[in-house]
């Protein structure tokens, strides 16, 4: 099955598996905004939270950029649907864009954003009515566990 990785999932799968993440990523998808979200997360961890040094953040960003060569970069086609989902689910337009793209690609959404996962679960009926089918959503942990 095809997969759309959001920023949290892409960052975490590279952190956990390094180059061993490549088979999970190959020929799957990220959004055009994903690298910006990853960069922002790394900046926050280095500059505000002091979880990473700037050199560690730069190294991780480089690993992610290399991994992105294995992925297809897309944008949702139906941006109106993304905005409608953001409004109905009370989530960010960014998160709704990942849901919309995964719907359009008939792909599962891989995310480690627990808040988003809970919202999708809670609004399952709304998504079913709006999209005509359920959204398949998994974490990187579930993905890795299922493949090993």
C-alpha positions in Angstrom: 0.0 0.0 0.0 1.1 3.5 -0.8 2.0 5.8 2.2 2.1 9.5 2.8 4.6 10.5 5.6 3.9 13.6 7.5 6.8 15.6 9.0 6.6 13.9 12.4 6.8 10.4 10.9 9.6 11.3 8.4 11.7 12.8 11.2 11.1 9.9 13.5 11.7 7.1 11.0 15.0 8.6 10.1 15.9 9.1 13.8 15.1 5.5 14.6 16.3 3.7 11.5 18.7 6.0 9.8 19.5 4.6 6.3 17.5 1.4 7.2 14.4 3.6 6.8 14.9 3.7 3.0 12.9 0.6 2.2 9.9 2.1 4.1 10.2 5.4 2.3 11.0 4.3 -1.3 8.3 5.3 -3.8 6.1 6.7 -1.1 5.0 10.4 -0.6 5.6 13.5 1.3 4.0 16.9 0.8 5.9 19.9 -0.6 5.6 21.5 2.9 7.1 18.5 4.8 10.7 19.6 4.6 9.8 23.0 5.9 8.0 21.4 8.8 10.9 19.2 9.5 13.3 22.1 9.4 11.1 24.0 11.8 11.0 21.1 14.2 14.8 20.8 14.1 15.2 24.5 14.7 12.9 24.3 17.6 14.7 21.4 19.2 18.1 23.1 18.7 17.3 26.8 19.4 14.5 26.7 21.9 14.4 23.3 23.6 18.2 22.6 23.6 17.5 18.9 22.8 19.9 19.0 19.9 23.1 20.9 19.1 22.9 22.8 15.8 25.4 20.4 14.3 23.2 17.5 15.2 20.2 19.2 13.7 22.1 20.0 10.5 23.3 16.3 10.3 19.7 15.1 10.8 18.4 17.5 8.2 21.0 16.3 5.7 20.0 12.6 6.3 16.4 13.6 5.8 17.2 15.4 2.5 19.0 12.3 1.3 16.0 10.1 2.2 13.7 12.5 0.4 15.3 11.5 -2.9 13.5 8.2 -2.5 10.1 9.9 -2.0 7.6 11.5 -4.4 6.8 15.1 -3.4 3.2 16.0 -3.9 0.6 18.6 -3.0 -3.1 18.0 -2.5 -5.0 18.6 -5.7 -8.2 19.6 -4.0 -7.2 22.4 -1.7 -10.8 23.3 -1.0 -11.3 19.8 0.5 -8.2 20.4 2.7 -9.7 23.6 4.0 -13.1 21.9 4.5 -11.5 19.1 6.5 -9.5 21.6 8.5 -12.7 23.4 9.4 -14.8 20.3 10.1 -12.2 18.5 12.1 -10.8 21.6 13.8 -7.2 20.8 12.7 -4.6 22.8 10.9 -4.7 23.2 7.2 -1.3 21.5 7.2 -2.7 18.4 8.8 -5.8 18.4 6.6 -3.5 18.6 3.6 -1.8 15.4 4.6 -5.3 13.7 5.0 -6.4 15.1 1.6 -3.3 13.9 -0.1 -3.5 10.4 1.4 -7.2 10.3 0.3 -6.3 11.4 -3.2 -3.5 8.9 -3.5 -5.5 6.1 -1.9 -2.6 5.8 0.6 -2.3 5.4 4.3 -1.2 8.3 6.4 1.9 7.7 8.5 2.1 10.2 11.4 3.5 10.3 14.9 1.2 13.3 15.8 -0.9 11.7 18.5 -3.3 14.7 18.6 -4.0 14.2 14.9 -4.4 10.5 15.2 -6.9 11.0 18.1 -8.8 13.6 16.1 -9.1 11.3 13.0 -10.3 8.5 15.2 -12.9 10.8 16.9 -14.1 12.2 13.6 -14.2 8.9 11.8 -17.8 9.4 10.8 -17.3 13.0 9.5 -14.3 11.8 7.4 -16.4 8.9 6.1 -19.2 11.2 5.1 -16.9 13.8 3.6 -14.4 11.5 1.8 -16.6 8.4 1.2 -14.1 6.1 2.9 -12.1 5.8 6.1 -8.7 7.3 6.5 -6.0 4.7 7.2 -3.6 6.2 9.7 -0.6 4.5 11.4 2.4 5.6 13.4 6.0 4.8 12.4 6.2 2.4 15.3 3.2 0.5 13.9 4.7 0.6 10.4 8.1 -0.8 11.5 6.6 -3.4 13.8 4.3 -4.7 11.0 7.2 -5.1 8.6 9.8 -6.7 10.7 
